[in-house]
Amino acid sequence: SQIYIACQNGRVDQALSLGFLLCWIAGDLTNFIGCYLTHQLPIQIVTAIFYVNMDIIMISQFVYYKLKNQKMTKCKVFQ
């Protein structure tokens, strides 16, 4: 739901920090690697993959809106 709300208001770059998102994906990646290396149940591996994918979407969203909002700010300065 956070991804949907961020798309609606276009302010994900103010709600989360990049450092937080990078720590989050690092934790989910280590979770996935641990699941894979210890031969966990398939549902655990699928869940870990799902979380990593959601992290990638959120980081992509963060970068997109950060760049978009910076461009909008520069355009307003020159008007």
ChimeraX commands (.cxc) that place a marker at each C-alpha (Angstrom):
marker #1 position 0.00,0.00,0.00 radius 0.5
marker #1 position 2.93,2.35,0.63 radius 0.5
marker #1 position 4.04,1.95,-2.97 radius 0.5
marker #1 position 0.55,2.87,-4.21 radius 0.5
marker #1 position 0.27,5.91,-1.92 radius 0.5
marker #1 position 3.71,7.12,-2.96 radius 0.5
marker #1 position 2.68,6.94,-6.62 radius 0.5
marker #1 position -0.43,8.98,-5.86 radius 0.5
marker #1 position 1.26,11.85,-4.02 radius 0.5
marker #1 position 4.74,11.69,-5.65 radius 0.5
marker #1 position 6.58,12.41,-2.39 radius 0.5
marker #1 position 8.29,9.11,-1.55 radius 0.5
marker #1 position 11.66,10.88,-1.42 radius 0.5
marker #1 position 10.48,12.90,1.59 radius 0.5
marker #1 position 8.96,9.94,3.44 radius 0.5
marker #1 position 11.96,7.60,3.36 radius 0.5
marker #1 position 15.72,8.00,3.26 radius 0.5
marker #1 position 17.97,6.22,0.78 radius 0.5
marker #1 position 20.11,4.91,3.65 radius 0.5
marker #1 position 17.07,3.29,5.23 radius 0.5
marker #1 position 16.09,1.66,1.94 radius 0.5
marker #1 position 19.62,0.36,1.36 radius 0.5
marker #1 position 19.74,-1.14,4.87 radius 0.5
marker #1 position 16.34,-2.69,4.25 radius 0.5
marker #1 position 17.38,-4.34,0.99 radius 0.5
marker #1 position 20.65,-5.52,2.56 radius 0.5
marker #1 position 18.66,-7.29,5.26 radius 0.5
marker #1 position 16.27,-8.85,2.78 radius 0.5
marker #1 position 19.12,-9.96,0.52 radius 0.5
marker #1 position 20.92,-11.64,3.42 radius 0.5
marker #1 position 17.63,-13.29,4.38 radius 0.5
marker #1 position 17.27,-14.64,0.84 radius 0.5
marker #1 position 20.87,-15.86,0.73 radius 0.5
marker #1 position 20.42,-17.55,4.11 radius 0.5
marker #1 position 17.21,-19.24,2.95 radius 0.5
marker #1 position 18.87,-20.45,-0.22 radius 0.5
marker #1 position 22.08,-21.72,1.38 radius 0.5
marker #1 position 20.29,-23.56,4.18 radius 0.5
marker #1 position 17.73,-25.15,1.83 radius 0.5
marker #1 position 14.66,-23.68,3.50 radius 0.5
marker #1 position 11.14,-24.46,2.42 radius 0.5
marker #1 position 10.19,-23.18,-1.04 radius 0.5
marker #1 position 7.60,-20.80,0.44 radius 0.5
marker #1 position 10.34,-19.17,2.54 radius 0.5
marker #1 position 12.53,-18.68,-0.52 radius 0.5
marker #1 position 9.61,-17.30,-2.54 radius 0.5
marker #1 position 8.76,-14.91,0.30 radius 0.5
marker #1 position 12.38,-13.73,0.48 radius 0.5
marker #1 position 12.40,-13.13,-3.29 radius 0.5
marker #1 position 9.12,-11.21,-2.98 radius 0.5
marker #1 position 10.59,-8.93,-0.30 radius 0.5
marker #1 position 13.71,-8.25,-2.37 radius 0.5
marker #1 position 11.53,-7.37,-5.38 radius 0.5
marker #1 position 9.43,-4.98,-3.28 radius 0.5
marker #1 position 12.63,-3.35,-2.02 radius 0.5
marker #1 position 13.85,-2.88,-5.60 radius 0.5
marker #1 position 10.51,-1.30,-6.52 radius 0.5
marker #1 position 10.67,1.07,-3.54 radius 0.5
marker #1 position 14.28,2.08,-4.31 radius 0.5
marker #1 position 13.35,2.64,-7.97 radius 0.5
marker #1 position 10.40,4.74,-6.88 radius 0.5
marker #1 position 12.60,6.73,-4.52 radius 0.5
marker #1 position 15.17,7.49,-7.24 radius 0.5
marker #1 position 12.48,8.33,-9.82 radius 0.5
marker #1 position 10.64,10.79,-7.59 radius 0.5
marker #1 position 13.86,12.25,-6.20 radius 0.5
marker #1 position 15.03,13.09,-9.73 radius 0.5
marker #1 position 11.56,14.23,-10.80 radius 0.5
marker #1 position 11.14,16.52,-7.79 radius 0.5
marker #1 position 14.64,17.99,-8.23 radius 0.5
marker #1 position 13.84,18.75,-11.86 radius 0.5
marker #1 position 10.54,20.39,-10.83 radius 0.5
marker #1 position 12.35,22.50,-8.22 radius 0.5
marker #1 position 14.91,23.67,-10.80 radius 0.5
marker #1 position 12.13,24.57,-13.23 radius 0.5
marker #1 position 10.36,26.66,-10.58 radius 0.5
marker #1 position 13.58,28.55,-9.77 radius 0.5
marker #1 position 14.05,29.60,-13.39 radius 0.5
marker #1 position 10.46,30.81,-13.87 radius 0.5
marker link #1:1,2 radius 0.2
marker link #1:2,3 radius 0.2
marker link #1:3,4 radius 0.2
marker link #1:4,5 radius 0.2
marker link #1:5,6 radius 0.2
marker link #1:6,7 radius 0.2
marker link #1:7,8 radius 0.2
marker link #1:8,9 radius 0.2
marker link #1:9,10 radius 0.2
marker link #1:10,11 radius 0.2
marker link #1:11,12 radius 0.2
marker link #1:12,13 radius 0.2
marker link #1:13,14 radius 0.2
marker link #1:14,15 radius 0.2
marker link #1:15,16 radius 0.2
marker link #1:16,17 radius 0.2
marker link #1:17,18 radius 0.2
marker link #1:18,19 radius 0.2
marker link #1:19,20 radius 0.2
marker link #1:20,21 radius 0.2
marker link #1:21,22 radius 0.2
marker link #1:22,23 radius 0.2
marker link #1:23,24 radius 0.2
marker link #1:24,25 radius 0.2
marker link #1:25,26 radius 0.2
marker link #1:26,27 radius 0.2
marker link #1:27,28 radius 0.2
marker link #1:28,29 radius 0.2
marker link #1:29,30 radius 0.2
marker link #1:30,31 radius 0.2
marker link #1:31,32 radius 0.2
marker link #1:32,33 radius 0.2
marker link #1:33,34 radius 0.2
marker link #1:34,35 radius 0.2
marker link #1:35,36 radius 0.2
marker link #1:36,37 radius 0.2
marker link #1:37,38 radius 0.2
marker link #1:38,39 radius 0.2
marker link #1:39,40 radius 0.2
marker link #1:40,41 radius 0.2
marker link #1:41,42 radius 0.2
marker link #1:42,43 radius 0.2
marker link #1:43,44 radius 0.2
marker link #1:44,45 radius 0.2
marker link #1:45,46 radius 0.2
marker link #1:46,47 radius 0.2
marker link #1:47,48 radius 0.2
marker link #1:48,49 radius 0.2
marker link #1:49,50 radius 0.2
marker link #1:50,51 radius 0.2
marker link #1:51,52 radius 0.2
marker link #1:52,53 radius 0.2
marker link #1:53,54 radius 0.2
marker link #1:54,55 radius 0.2
marker link #1:55,56 radius 0.2
marker link #1:56,57 radius 0.2
marker link #1:57,58 radius 0.2
marker link #1:58,59 radius 0.2
marker link #1:59,60 radius 0.2
marker link #1:60,61 radius 0.2
marker link #1:61,62 radius 0.2
marker link #1:62,63 radius 0.2
marker link #1:63,64 radius 0.2
marker link #1:64,65 radius 0.2
marker link #1:65,66 radius 0.2
marker link #1:66,67 radius 0.2
marker link #1:67,68 radius 0.2
marker link #1:68,69 radius 0.2
marker link #1:69,70 radius 0.2
marker link #1:70,71 radius 0.2
marker link #1:71,72 radius 0.2
marker link #1:72,73 radius 0.2
marker link #1:73,74 radius 0.2
marker link #1:74,75 radius 0.2
marker link #1:75,76 radius 0.2
marker link #1:76,77 radius 0.2
marker link #1:77,78 radius 0.2
marker link #1:78,79 radius 0.2
view
